[in-house]
Amino acid sequence: MQNDVKPERPDALFAAKIQELVGGQFGEMTVMMQYLWQGWNCRIPGKYKDMLLDIGTEEIGHVEMLVTLMARLLEGAPSETQAEAAAANPALAAVLGGQNVQHAIVTGGAAMPTNSQGVPWNGGYIVASGNLLADFRSNVAAEAQSRLQTARVYNMTDDHGVKETRKFNLGRDTFHQQQWLLGIEQLIEDGYTDGLEDSLKEEEDKEAARTFYSFHDGSTAHEGRWAQGNTLIGDEEIRFEQGRPLSDDINDVPAPDPLLFATYDGHKGPGKPGTAGGAYLQGAENLISKAKDALTPGD
């Protein structure tokens, strides 16, 4: 393994906490899958793809370390550790509520691909957009959250062996944050981005792109750098403005389809009945209209 995993003693209660670092939203399974998918989908051969796959591969090792740690924490102590904790400190036992029973019932004293509450790991946790700037920013946040949770769990044990393992991961999460930030610098240097995700920049509302809106009386938000000075990109002056309606549109929705049985007072007249077939027909009509506009613009 990438680092020693040698707890001094079994601790089933602490193993239940480690589950969050394995299969939680910001656990090692998430960053492992996130970096690997970003790497496999990367369309630039060379250093960017290699870097993503290198770090993703390292994260496989981090999952292995935590799974091994949990097996050793659970060794021979599915109930004894809980009993000892309750006997030594009933208040602590009442707060913690005991070990994760699935460790004894489902996995036979081993880790699971879940968070600390037993919720299965979800592929929806990962971000792999194909845009390296957007992905690298997500990766910085993922590493920051992962490190924060590791630091919190670190203080929940006095086991020297566990702390040594966690120290290694604290260090790796520190450096991985820097790797992604330096990756963004490299993207800027190589000319792939100016540092902001600004696809279709020529289409955006220019005033909306430089204005901070404040929406409550007495707000001191205008004192922050985000509400004054120049924009980071484009050297535009940031505007501060009290929030106001930017159009005369109001939240006035159509009368409901009577077949959906929504609560309605009838003030807009009867709703238009809809069916799956009607939705299909409407979509076809929209497609025909777009094709006509493309073939005979202005008619």
N, C-alpha and C positions, 0 to 999 in steps of 0.2 A: 504494500500500500504506500501511498505518498507520505504518510506520517504514522507514527506509532499510535495505537488505540489501546490503552491499557488502564482501565479503571481500577481503583484499589479494591473495590468491593461491589457486589451487585446492588442495584437500587432501582426497583421497578417503578417507583414514583417518578424518579428523574427521567427514566426511559419514556414515560408518557409525555413529558415535556419535549424531549428530543424529536418526537414525531412531527412537531411543527417545523423543525429545521429540515426535515426530510421531505414531507409532502404538503407543506403549507403553500399558500399563494407565493411567498417569497423564499421558499425552501430550495434545497439543492436540486431537487428534481426539476423545478421550474427553470432555474438558470441553465442547467444541463441541456434541457430540451430547447430552450430559447436560443442558445448560442449555436447548437448543432443545426437547428432549422435555418437560422440566419446564414450559417455557413454553407449549407447545402443549396440554399436559394440564391447565394451571392453570385452576381453576374460579372464580377471582375476577377479573372484568374490572377493568382499571385498573392501579395502580402495580406490583403484584406480577408480573402477567403481562408488563407492559411491561419491567420490570427484567430478568426472566429472558431475554426475547427480545433485549433490547439487548446483554446480556453474551454470549449465545449467538452473536449476529451478529458481535460483536467477535472471538470466538474463531475464526470462519471466517477472518477476516483474519489471525489468528496462524498458522493452518495454511498459508495462502497464503504468509506470510513465510518459514516454515521450508522449504516446498517450493521456493521460489525460491532460498533460501540453499543448499540441497543441490544444485540444478542448477548453481549458480555454483561451488560447491566441487568438483563433479565435472567441470567444464568442461575438456576436453582432457587429462585426467590420469587415465585409468582404471588405468594401470600405472606411469607415470613417477614419480608421487608415492610409490608404494609402494617402488619401486626406490631412490629417493633416500633415503627414510627408512631402509631397510635398510643402505645404504652408509654413512650417517652414524652409525647406531647399531644394530648387529646385535642387541643385547640387546632394544632397544625393538621392533624388527621381530619378534623371536621371541615377545615377549609379546603384541603387538597382533595378530599373525597376518595382517595385510594388510587390504585393503579388502573391503567387502561385494561379492562377485562378482556378485550379482544386479543391482547398479547398472550393471554393464557388460553383463550377458547378457540380463536381463529388461526393464529399463526404458530402456536406451540412454542411461545417464548422467542419471537422474532419480530422484526420491524414490519411495517405495512406501508403501502404507497398512499398514505392518508395524512391529514393534518392532525393536530393534537386532540381534536374533537371527533375523529373517526370519519371525517368527510373525505371521500376519495379525491386523489389528485386529479386536476382537470386540465385538459389541453388548452382550454380557453384562457388559462393563466399566462400563456406565452405570447410574446410579441415578435413577429417576423414579417415585416411589411414589405421587404424588398428595397426599402429606402434606408441606406446605411446611417444617415444622420439621425433620422427618427428612431431607428433601432438602437443606435449607440446611446442616445439620450435615455431610452427606456432601460438599457442595460446599466447605466450609472444608477438610476433609481432602484433597480432590482438589487444591485450589490449593496447600496446604502441600507435598504430595508433588511436585507439578509444579515448584514453586519450588526445592525441595531438589535435584531432579535437574538443573534448569537451572544451579544454583550449582555442582554437581559438574562438569558438562560445561564450564562457563565456565573452569574451571582446567585444562582439558585442551588449551588452544590458546593460542598467543601472537599470534594474528592480531587486530590492533586492530579491523578492520572487523567481524569476528565478535563480538568482545567488546562493541562498541557496540550491536549488535543484541540481544545477550543482556541487556545492561543494561536495555533497554527492557522486555523480558519479565520480568525480575526485579522491576521496579517495578510492572508490571501485576499480577503474582501477589501482591505485597504488598497492593495496594489491593483486589484481588478477595477476598482473605481477609477484609478489613475489611468489604467490601460484604455478604458473607453473614452475618457476625457482627452487623452493624447490621440486616440483614434480620430476624434472630431477635429482636433487641430490638424491631423494629417489630411483629412478630407478637404479642409479649407486650403491647405498648402497645395494639394494636388488639383485644386480647381473644381472639385465636385459640388461644392456648396459655399455660400458666404457665411454659414453659421446658423442660419434660420431655415426652417422648412418653409419655403415660399414658392411652391409650385403655382403656376398661373399668376404670378405676381402682377403681370400687366392687367389682369382682370379685376383685381381687388379694389375695394373702395379705399381711396387714398387717405381720406380723413379718418375712417374707422381704423386704419392701420397705424395711426399715431396719436390716438385720443384715449385718455383714461377717464372713465365715467364713474362718478361717485353717486351713490344712491341713498344716502341717509344724511340727515342734518347733523352737524357737528363732527363729521368724519375728518380724521387727520391723515387720511391716505395721501393727500396732496404733498405731505412732507417727505415722502419716500422718493428715492431715485427713479422709480418706475413711473412717476407722475410729473417729472420735470427734467429739464436738460434735453439732450438730443437722443434720438433712437439709436440703438446699437448698430443697425444697418441702414445706410442711406442718408445718415446725418440730417434727418428731419427733426424739427422741434416738437417735443411731446406736448400735447395739449391736455389741460385738465378742465373737465366740464362737469357741472352738476347734472345728474341723470335726468333725462326728459324723454318723452315719446319722440321717436325719430320718424314716425309716420302716423297717418290717421287711421291705420288698421287697428281694429279691436278684436278681442277674442269672441267673435260671433260665428259660431259653427253652423253648418246646415242642419235642417230638420232631419231627424234620424230615420233610418229604414224601419218601417213599422214591423218588419219581421224580426228585428233584433230586440224589440221590447224595451227600449231605453225610456227612462222617465222624461216626459216631455209635456209642455203645457199647450202646444199647438200654435204658438204665436207666429211661427213662420210658415204656417200652412202644413199640409200633409207631406210627409217625407216620401222620397222616391224609393220604391221597393227595389231591392237588389238581389241578384242570385249569382251563383258561380258562373252560370252561362252569361249573365249580363256583364259581369266583370271581364270575361273573356272577350265579349263583343266590344266592350269599351276599349280594351287594350288593342284590339285589331283596328278599330276606328282611329285611335291615336297614331298607330303605325302608318296607316294609309295617309293620314293628314301630314305626317312628317315627310313621307316619300313624295307627296304632291308638292310640298313647299320646296323640297330640294330640287325637283325637276322643273317646276314652274314658279320660281320665286317672284313674289309680288302680285300673283294672280289671286 
